[in-house]
Amino acid sequence: MVLIPGGMLNMGGDNSQADPNEFPKHDVEIDSFWLDETEVTNRAFAAFVEATGYVTVAERPVSWAELEASLPPGTPRPPDSLLQPGALVFQPTSRRVSLDDPSQWWAWTIGANWRHPDGPDSDIRERMDNPVVQIAWEDALAYAEWKGKRLPTEAEWEWAARGGLKDAVYPWGNDPVAEGEPKANFWQGPFPYQNTLKDRYYGTAPVKSFPPNGYGLYDMAGNVWEWCSDWFDFNFYKSPEASRPNTKGAEQANNPFMPFQQEKVLRGGSFLCSEDYCSGYRNARRMGSSPDTGLNHTGFRCAKSQ
């Protein structure tokens, strides 16, 4: 782990790509804390599972009652053949599509889980140093507690990502993400149908494949989205609680675009982020996802109080 020095975070959006939920910018005092220098790898997560026998959410039987509670009223029950253990897997489209409908490139895949991140015919034997994915929030929390750690707060995560730079757009500074040598693992080309592979990776990359930020942290931009401890509240930055020292975020989730779904915060972007879609590798970029959701671009790293 890396010791992240405390200081005053000016939290929130830094450029014209910032979403409304990244404003207003506000100051948050952050105490020193420890943070994993890399995302948790398949190798590390396998050791956890071997030691504890833990079964991830994506490997458990699907409960329609639990699933229905997060869906709009009246959503029809899928056939039992689809209510089987699995997770969401990215599927590129064959042509340019509207970027307003993620269902065009995400497919519910029975048999997808952390051992088989891209579906039942995939495995992690050649990816042991890549970040573990298909991890639900409660899976990440279980691993962190086993290690005697915790998940970082959203404010801690952003403070660490900035690496000591003030108001920089990216962990490396303000140089455009697509100029010069690859700075992170992200999507190059028109998303979601053509990736030019300028950074050499179509999916996840082994940790430490790109330079660290000023605090010695790797992959704070791109590779996989990372779970934080906070509930995702679209309007949280407008509340007085957002500026409290070491804020732990909202007491409950609030996403007006997903009103029936409780969501936890994700940070950092992934190999699927691009300039025309999400720009998730920005320091201030926020996203929410339901705690029981596994995707093949979602992982985590752990924190620990000093």
N, C-alpha and C positions, 0 to 999 in steps of 0.2 A: 504494500500500500504506500501511497504518497501522502505526506503531511501537507495539507492545504492551509496556508496561513490565513488568519482571520482578517477582516477588513470591511469596508463599506461598499456594498454592491449597488450600482445604479442599474436596477433591473428593468428589462423591457426592450422593446424594439429599437433598432439602430438605423434602419434604412427604409426605403420606399416599399420593400417587399413585406414589411411587417404587417401582420394581421391585426384587426381591432382588439383581439384578446391579449395583445402584447403591450397595450397602453392602459393607463398612463405610465410612463417610466417613473420609478419611485426608488428611494433609497432603502436598503435593508442591511442592517448590521449582521455580519456573519462571524461566528466564533471559529477558531481553528478546528479542523476535523481531518480524519483520514479518509482517503478514497482509493479504491483499487486502481492501479495504473492502467489496467486493461479491462475490457469486458470479460465476463466469466466465460471460460472456454468450454467446449464439449468435454475435454479431458477433466477439467475441474468438476463439472456437473456430474460426469459419470462416476467420479470418486464419491460424491455425495449420495448418489442413488445406490451404489454398491454398499456403502456403509450403513444406510438407513432403510433401504427397501422402498424409498419414496416413489409414489406413482403420480405423474403429472396430470393436470386437468385434461389434456388432450388424449390421455390414455384411459380415462375413466368412462364408464357408461354415461350416456347423455340423458339428462333429466328434462323432459319436455316442460314440466311444471316450472323449473327454474329458468329455462330458456324463454318461456312464454311471458314471464314477468318483465323481461327487458324489451319486449316487442310491442308495437302498437296494438291496441285492443282490436280483436277480430282477426288477427293474423292466423291463417289456417295452419293446422298441425301438419308438418311434413309426413310423408310415409315413413313407417318404421325402418325401411331399408336405408333411409338417410340419417336417422337418429342413431348413429353409430359413432364410436370414438373416432375423433379426427380433428382437423384444424384447417385454417385457411392457407392456401398456397397461391403464390403469384403465378399467373398465366399471361404471357404477353399476347397482345392482340395482333391481328394480321395487317392492321391498317390504322390510320389516324382516327381517334375517337374523341368524343367529348370527355374532358377531364372532370366533369361534375358527377360522374357515376362510377365509383370504384368497383361496383359489382361486375363491371366489364372485364376486370383483370384479376379479381380474386375469386377463387373457386374453393368451396367446401370440399375437402378431400379426406375421405375415410382412410384411416391408417396413417395419416400424417401426424407426427409428433417429434419430440426432440431427437429421437434415434433415427427417424425417417423424415427429415425436415421438408422434403419436396414431394412426399407421398410414399406409399409402401415400398416402391421399387428403389428408393434412394437410401443411403446410409451415411454414416459419419466417419467411416474408417480412414478416409483420406482428409478429414476435416477436424482432427482432434484439437488443433490449435486455432480453429475458427471459433467465433462466439457461438455459444449455445443459443438456439432459437426455438420457436414454437413453445415459448415459456409464458404461461399466464402469470398475472401479478402475484397470486398466492404461491405459485411455484418459486418465484424469485424471492419472496419473503421467507419461505421455508428454508431455502438454501442459505440465505443471509443469517437467519437465526442459528442454523447449524454451525456456521462459522463464527458465531459470537459477534456478528455484525448486524447491520440494518440496511435498509434502502435509503439513499440520499433524499433529502427534501428537494423540491423543485428549485428553491433559492440556492441551496448548496450546490446543486448540479450546475446551475448557470454561472455561479461564482467560479467554480472549478474550471468550467469550459473556457472562460475568458482568459485564464492563464496569466493573470496579472496585467492584462491590457485593458485600458479604460474605453468603453463604448465601441470596441471593435466588433465588426459584423460577424467574423468567424474566429475560431480558436487560434488561427495563425495570424490574424490581423485583418486588413481590409482588401488585400489583393483578391481580385475576382477568382472565384472557385475554378473556373474552366481555363484560366490563363496559366502558362508555364507548366512546370512539372506537376503531375497529379498530387494533390494535397490531401485527398481523402477518397474513400470508396463511395462513389455515387454514380448515378445514371448519366452517361454521355450520349447525346442524340435525342431524337423526338420520342418522348415517353407516351405510351407504354409499349411501343412496337419495334423500336430499333435502338440498340445499344452499340455504340462504336467501340466500346472496350478500351478506350484510351488509357484507363487505369489498370487494365489487364484482368479485371474481375467482373463476371456477370452476376454472381451472387455474393455471399459473404467472403471476406478476405481474412487470412490469418491475422491475429492481433499483432500489432507492431509492424504492419506492412507499410505504414506511412509515418512521417515524422511526428513527434509528440508536441504538445503545446508548451507554453512557458513554465507550467508546473510539472512537466514530465509525464503528462497523461496522454494515452494513445486513443485514437478513434473517438474523440469527443464530438467529431463531426463525421457523419456517414457510417457505413458498415451496418450497424443495426440500431434501431430505436431502443432506448433504455428506460425501463420502468423507474419511476420515482415513488416516494411514499404518499404524496398528496392526492387528494381528490381533485379532479379537473373541474374548475369553475371558470366558465368563459369570462365572467365579469369580475373575477376576484381582485384584479389589480386596482379596481375602483374602491375597494373597501379599506377601512383603516387597518384591518388585520394584516393586509399585505405588506405594510411597512413596519410591523413589529419586529424587533430583533429576533433572528433565527426563526422566522415565521415557518410554521408547519403546514401552511396552506388552509384551504377552506374546510369547514366541518362537514360539508356534504357536496356532492357533485351537482353541477348545473351546466348543462349544455343545451341551449335552446334549439339547436339543430338535431339533437338526439334526446328528446325529452323523456323517453321511457327507459333510458339506459343510464345506469350508474357507471362513471368512468374514472380511471386513475390517469395521472399525468405520464406521458412519454416525452422523452427529450432526445435530441441529437441527430435525428434523421437516419437514413439507411441507404443501402445500395440502390434503392428505388427512387431516391430524391433527385430532382433535377431543377434547373433554373425555371423551366416552364411548368413544373409540378412540385409544389410544396416547399422547395428550398429549405428542407428540414435541417440542413447542416449549419444554419445560422445559430449563433449562441442563444438568441432570444426565442427561437421558434418553439411553440407549445403544441401538443396534440393530446387528445384524450382517447382512451380505449377501455372497453369493459374489462374488469379484472379477470374474467374467465376466458378471455380471448387469446388464442395462440395464433401467431402468424410467422411465416418463415423469414421475416425481417425484424423480429422483435426479440431483444435479449435484455441484459441488465449488467450493472456492476454494483458493488457493495460499498457502504460507508461505515465509519465507526467514529464515535465521539472521542475527542482527545482526553 
